[in-house]
Amino acid sequence: MAKIVLGFAPTRRSIFSAPDAVKYANLTREKLRSMGVEFVDIDDISRDGLLHDEADRIRIAARFREQKVDGLFFPHGNFGTEYEVARLAKELNVPVLLWGPRDERPDEKGVRLRDSQCGLFATGKVLRRFRVPFTYLCNCRLEDPEFEAGIRNFTAVCNVVKAFRSTRILQIGPRPFDFWSTMCNEGELLEKFNIQLSPIPIPELKAEMEQAKAEGTKVAKTVAYCREHFHIAIGDKELETVAALKVAMQALAGRYGCNAVAIQCWNALQGEIGIMPCAANSLLNEEGLPVVCETDIHGAITAVLAEAAGMDESRSFFADWTVRHPDNENGELLQHCGPWPLSCASCKPTIGYPLAFSHPGAVEAEAKHGEMTLCRFDGDNGEYSLLLGNATGVNGPYTKGTYVWIEVKNWKRLETKLVEGPYIHHCVGIHRDVVPVLYEACKYIGVKPDLYDDNEDEVKGKVCGYESRV
């Protein structure tokens, strides 16, 4: 599971009850600890452990920067000091969570101690003035289920932003000539998002494979793993080459500091190494290093986003939107030659041959059914968006490769989005509902969310914590 550390900066304003603000800050600390949330505190910087003083804010910013916090959490124990919140948030440039506990009933004299909700309205406006994006968790009690769900969602959002901002993709070979749809703008990805590519030629990959075979130990371990977890329908030498490819890609990704790989999987590769790379891709995907086909850089970025949204607890799968379901008007086939990770399979997979090529090294298995998120980061003409929505695995005819038939709410609406763009026939799936997390993360990474289910209010409700109260 990913490790996310929050900067915890509860705030107050002097004209409201300071003791109550301290009380709620401490209760919030206890709640976060009980949830296992890691945070950097300010209780040894500010005398009351609260943010409301400029000199304290400067020291708090230095502490949070030194500790490399991934997000900021600003509980409003009373009205709060909105300009100190905004200054700190602007300086740190990480995701921001606003929340305040429900205010109590006014006492018998009509006195209110905190006015936390009112302060949240003020802070939201000032953050907008500072052009700081933020996430809002609706005013609720610490014991309400919305609070824990909101914190969990926010830490996942922080994980997406952290992964996106540090993405470097190992690009093995150029895109296949026939795949103009997978072209990308390398310079623009760097300029807009700090996403870096590490391109290497196929001969460098081949040399690394030969070195892996000569060393032997890691290749032998990989072969043994394959024999244990897969049915093997290819020869011993071919399986050794699959293992060597896996070991080589892993080594190259580490050497170039990459967190994802995009490989030119056909057809020059087969002339160089004699196999399809699908099974090797599958092995790396299972280990949490996303590998996508056809040098689809945007596809690799999508896989990084999906797995980060799931807090790196679930593996994603890279698929083609392929053909309509023969019996289900809202059904579609997701399929690829075999890069899907083992944990996605509903049965023991086979390492064999693909549908459209004659070389060995593909994987065959139907994926598990159940709830999924499907998504696609893409762009053209300088604009980038993230297509995302939910799907459910359903029964359908057998087909070659790694595959699953899925059902969505309205296939024709989704199909139109895919054709009209900026998307292509590739997507990434994950067996979790991470739509709210990805939707919210878009505001921090400068990408437009594009919900194919047309359910923005529902998704925002899950993010902000008001869904269960509607």
C-alpha positions, 0 to 999 in steps of 0.5 A, a space after each residue: 500500500 502506498 505511503 501518504 503523509 499529510 501536513 496537519 494544520 488545524 486552525 482557529 480565529 481569536 474571537 471564537 473559543 480557543 479552548 474549543 478549537 484546541 479540543 477539536 484539534 486534539 480529537 481530530 488527531 486521535 481520530 486520524 491516529 486510530 485510522 492509521 493516517 500518517 501526519 506531520 503535526 504542528 503541536 511543537 511549533 504553535 503554542 496551542 498546536 493551531 495555525 493562526 499566526 504568521 510567524 508560526 506559519 513560516 515555521 510550519 511551512 518549513 517543517 512540512 517542506 522538510 518532511 515532504 508532506 503529500 497533502 495538507 489537512 486544515 480542520 477548522 476547530 472554530 472559524 479559522 484564520 483563512 488567510 494563513 490557510 491560503 498562504 500555507 497552501 499556496 506555498 506548499 503546492 500539494 492537495 488541500 483538504 478543508 473540513 470542520 466539525 459540526 457546530 453544537 447547539 447555541 447555549 441557553 444564552 444564545 452563545 455560539 462557541 465556534 462557527 466552524 461552518 461559517 469559517 469554511 465558507 470564508 476559507 474556500 473563497 480566499 483559497 479561490 482568490 489565491 488560485 489554490 485548488 482544494 477538496 472539501 469534506 462536508 461539515 460533519 462529526 468525527 464519528 460520521 462515516 463521511 469523515 473516514 470515507 473523506 479522509 481515505 478518498 483524500 489520501 488516495 487523491 494525494 497518491 494520484 497527484 504524487 504519482 502523476 507529478 513524478 512519472 517517468 516512462 521507459 519507452 522501448 522503441 518508437 510506436 508502430 508505424 501503423 499506430 498513428 493513434 498512439 502518437 504523443 507530444 513528448 515536449 508538451 507532456 514535460 512542459 505541462 505536467 513534468 512527465 518525462 520519457 526515457 526512450 531506448 532503442 530495441 537493441 539496448 533491450 536485446 543486450 540487456 536480455 542477453 546479459 540477464 540470460 548470461 547471469 541466469 539466476 533471475 531468469 531461472 526464478 522467473 521461469 520457475 514462477 511461470 511454471 507454477 502460476 501459468 499453463 505453459 504452451 510454448 517451448 523451454 527456450 521460448 519461456 526462457 526468452 519471456 523470462 529474460 525479457 521480464 528481467 531486462 525490462 525491470 532492470 532498465 526501468 530501475 536504471 532510468 528511474 521509471 515507474 511505467 513502461 511502454 513497449 513497441 510490441 510488434 512487429 520489429 520486436 519479434 524480428 529481434 527477440 523472436 517472441 511476443 512481449 505480452 507474458 513478460 508485460 503480464 509478469 511486470 504488471 503483477 509486480 506493480 510496474 505498469 507495462 503497456 503495449 504499442 508504445 502507448 505513452 498516454 496509456 502508461 500514464 493512465 495505468 499509473 493514475 489508476 493504480 495510484 487511485 487504488 493506493 497501489 493495492 490492486 493491479 490494473 489491466 491495459 485493454 482494447 475496446 474491441 467489439 459490441 457484445 452479441 446479446 447485450 446492447 450495453 456490453 463490450 469486449 475488452 481484450 488484449 494479446 495478454 499483458 494483463 496481470 495474474 491477479 486479474 484472471 478468473 482462472 489459471 492463465 496460459 502462456 501461448 500464442 496470440 490471436 493476430 500474430 504467429 510468435 509465442 509469448 502471449 497470455 490467455 485468460 478471462 478476467 474476473 467479473 465484478 465492479 470496475 473503473 475504466 479510464 483513459 488519459 489522452 489529449 490532442 491540440 494542447 488539451 488533456 482530459 481523463 475519460 472515466 466511469 464504471 463498468 461491470 464484468 458480464 458473461 460472454 463468448 470465449 475469445 483469445 487473449 486476455 479478455 473480459 466482457 463488460 456492461 456499462 450504463 449507456 454504451 452508445 454514449 460512451 462509444 460516441 465519446 471514444 470516436 469523437 475523442 480525444 480518446 482511442 481504442 485503448 483504456 485501463 481497467 481496475 477492479 475497484 471504484 476509483 472514479 471519485 478519486 480520479 475525478 477529484 485528482 484532476 483538479 490538482 493535475 490540470 486535466 479535465 475529468 470526462 465522466 462517461 456515465 454523465 453522473 457528476 453530482 453522484 461522483 462529487 457527492 462521494 468526494 465531498 461526503 454528502 452522498 449518504 445524506 441525500 
